[in-house]
């Protein structure tokens, strides 16, 4: 019978995790219709069927890791699903899950079969339920004929494990010592998503391989705020998108990168790859963690185009609709912790990039205008983390000063400074 397999995704992706089955056994599937959502290190991908028919069997369950090219489901070509296309199923006695199963020809086992509540389950489901000590009567199934399959048992076992909140649980503290959570204290054990694992591993890898350093400056946001206030209504009417701060900072970053090209580079072996294009990554927070979609050719786009790209990419990120292309190949990253109220932070590099700009919350602070005058101004701290292996302090300070200059006099951005 036709099979649904994990397709080739990208050179750097060799496996993924089944995030969610969009179809269940017994459902009719059209050719090209999405049947499963696959979570990879970078993005969630929906896999479609290349065949038309009834979804006969799910080979793997949600949460399972699968390799590229692996078979994950079986399609029965036709409009009905006959019983001979399914795994061989047997009636099992619900109270005998932990005992060896026998058939009528086995004279050495003596298990009394009761005439009521006979549960239909596949051999794989029976075996797993017996190993896990799960009563088949407590397992919900989506099979149209009511048969319990292996993935149903896996789902119940995983749910029970995740919802176990009262236990004496070994915990490893920062010193590497193993301690125990006192019995009766509420805890929740949640498996890390593949994306969260990847983020964690890469952040640690960057800190271990790069000579990361952060330098700071502060920006008076008065001019940008006045400009936005003056033009925001007309800008929205003409472009159907709102004028935000990120477009100003993206423009300023591109101009600053042109003055400090080593911040738009990466290390490859014993060589520096200095990039003459400006694909700016913008960090977006999602429920699954931080993702960094990329604005291509940011140096060639006007404010409306930048804001339009930002809105589109942010929406795709939050709905898991980003493509691999939209996440790969950035040359520099901007992250805005200010939207969550962060006053100051040291952003971590998004390898293999060698620079990342951190924006922070806007706060009224007293600013000395001259030796006689002090005035409250809307100020923002900005932070540049950079790889000191190829970027010197002079270049880092020059970059931040350029960003500060352009944000405090945003009309300069109109001349492509």
Buried (B, 14 or more C-beta within 10 A) or exposed (E): EBBBBBEEBBEEBBBBBBBEBBBBBBBBBEEEBEBBBBBBBBBBBBBBBEBBBBBBBBBBBBBBEBEBEBEBBBBBEBEEBEEEBBBEBBEBBBEBBEEEBBEEEEEEEEEEEEEEEEBBBBBBBBBBBBEBEBEBEEBEBBBEEEBBBBBBBBBBBBEEEEEEEEBEBEEEEEEEEEEEBEEEEEEEEEEEBBBBBBBEEBBEEBEEBBEBBBBBBBBBBBBBBEBBEEEEEEBBEEBEBBBBBBBBBBBBBBBBBBEBEBBBBBBEEEEBEEBEEBBBBBBBBBEBBBBBBBBBBBBEBEBBBBBBBBBBBBEBBBEBBBEBEBBBEBBBBBBBBBEEEBEBBBBBBBBBBBBBBBBBBBBEBEBEEEEEEEEEBBBBBBBBBBBBEBBEEEBBBBBBEBBBBBBBEBEBBEEEB
